[in-house]
Amino acid sequence: MKVRESDIPTEEVWEGFFEPFEVLSALGIDGAVVDVAEFGCGYGTFTIPAATLISGTIYAIDIEPEMINTVKDRAQGSGLTNIVLLLRDFIADGSGLADVSVDYVMLFNILHDERPERMLNESYRILKPKGRVGIIHWNYDSSTPRGPPMGIRPKPEQCYEWALRAGFTYVSSNDLKPYHYGVVFAKPEA
Ligand SMILES: C[S@@+](CC[C@H](N)C(=O)[O-])C[C@H]1O[C@@H](n2cnc3c(N)ncnc32)[C@H](O)[C@@H]1O
């Protein structure tokens, strides 16, 4: 079950909206992070740079074969061997990753699902204690050049409520200029 309004424009247009290394740095994704899961990797806009930063493996999930193939080609072109691509519906079938197995979950431009708690609960299940979930989304501002319709676009305070309800604790918030915000939460120690 594809997340509503989760199609993206061409790769060139999409990648014009972000400075991926700045976003990853702001959200604490660096060499101290070992294994990562990414829900909805799209063109690999953040997968490829994240793979160059972390010390372990990034599990990149997408429901669209075209997206998985694009990331596969980009990974091969960059000589990256620490990306595991999973063609999978994480809403219907979950991530398929083991309980307590990753250090970071990336929920980037994807939390506008009808039931965002599904992704947050699944993130909580697979994260190790002290593991983090990083959320980025379009600013709650109708003048952004893209983004889900305002009626379903998450506000930072909603992300906060949903994450706390799933059991996470708040870590940080970021203004990811020009069009996005970021919020990071952690799974408490057991
Ligand atoms: C808006 S794009 C964001 C891509 C990437 N996270 C980024 O920020 O560049 C959402 C991606 O999630 C994927 N997606 C949507 N629903 C999904 C589902 N149920 N299971 C797996 N992937 C899904 C879409 O195919 C699309 O590639």
The ligand as an SDF file (V2000), in Angstrom:
LIG
                    3D

 27 29  0  0  0  0  0  0  0  0999 V2000
    8.4430   11.2970   -1.7180 C   0  0  0  0  0  0  0  0  0  0  0  0
    9.5360    9.9750   -2.0540 S   0  0  0  0  0  0  0  0  0  0  0  0
   10.8790   10.3020   -0.9140 C   0  0  0  0  0  0  0  0  0  0  0  0
   12.1400    9.5780   -1.2810 C   0  0  0  0  0  0  0  0  0  0  0  0
   13.3140    9.7980   -0.3280 C   0  0  0  0  0  0  0  0  0  0  0  0
   12.9690    9.4320    1.0400 N   0  0  0  0  0  0  0  0  0  0  0  0
   13.7900   11.2270   -0.3750 C   0  0  0  0  0  0  0  0  0  0  0  0
   13.4420   11.9990    0.5460 O   0  0  0  0  0  0  0  0  0  0  0  0
   14.4900   11.5770   -1.3330 O   0  0  0  0  0  0  0  0  0  0  0  0
    8.7070    8.5990   -1.2880 C   0  0  0  0  0  0  0  0  0  0  0  0
    9.2600    7.2280   -1.6970 C   0  0  0  0  0  0  0  0  0  0  0  0
    8.6080    6.2380   -0.8620 O   0  0  0  0  0  0  0  0  0  0  0  0
    8.2460    5.1400   -1.6540 C   0  0  0  0  0  0  0  0  0  0  0  0
    7.1200    4.4720   -0.9940 N   0  0  0  0  0  0  0  0  0  0  0  0
    5.8580    4.9600   -0.8360 C   0  0  0  0  0  0  0  0  0  0  0  0
    5.0950    4.0700   -0.1860 N   0  0  0  0  0  0  0  0  0  0  0  0
    5.8760    2.9900    0.0730 C   0  0  0  0  0  0  0  0  0  0  0  0
    5.6520    1.7410    0.7190 C   0  0  0  0  0  0  0  0  0  0  0  0
    4.4590    1.4360    1.2210 N   0  0  0  0  0  0  0  0  0  0  0  0
    6.6820    0.8580    0.8040 N   0  0  0  0  0  0  0  0  0  0  0  0
    7.9030    1.1750    0.2820 C   0  0  0  0  0  0  0  0  0  0  0  0
    8.1680    2.3530   -0.3420 N   0  0  0  0  0  0  0  0  0  0  0  0
    7.1780    3.2510   -0.4470 C   0  0  0  0  0  0  0  0  0  0  0  0
    7.8960    5.7520   -3.0120 C   0  0  0  0  0  0  0  0  0  0  0  0
    7.9770    4.7920   -4.0450 O   0  0  0  0  0  0  0  0  0  0  0  0
    8.9440    6.8700   -3.1490 C   0  0  0  0  0  0  0  0  0  0  0  0
   10.0970    6.4150   -3.7960 O   0  0  0  0  0  0  0  0  0  0  0  0
  1  2  1  0
  2  3  1  0
  2 10  1  0
  3  4  1  0
  4  5  1  0
  5  6  1  0
  5  7  1  0
  7  8  2  0
  7  9  1  0
 10 11  1  0
 11 12  1  0
 11 26  1  0
 12 13  1  0
 13 14  1  0
 13 24  1  0
 14 15  1  0
 14 23  1  0
 15 16  2  0
 16 17  1  0
 17 18  1  0
 17 23  2  0
 18 19  1  0
 18 20  2  0
 20 21  1  0
 21 22  2  0
 22 23  1  0
 24 25  1  0
 24 26  1  0
 26 27  1  0
M  CHG  2   2   1   9  -1
M  END
$$$$
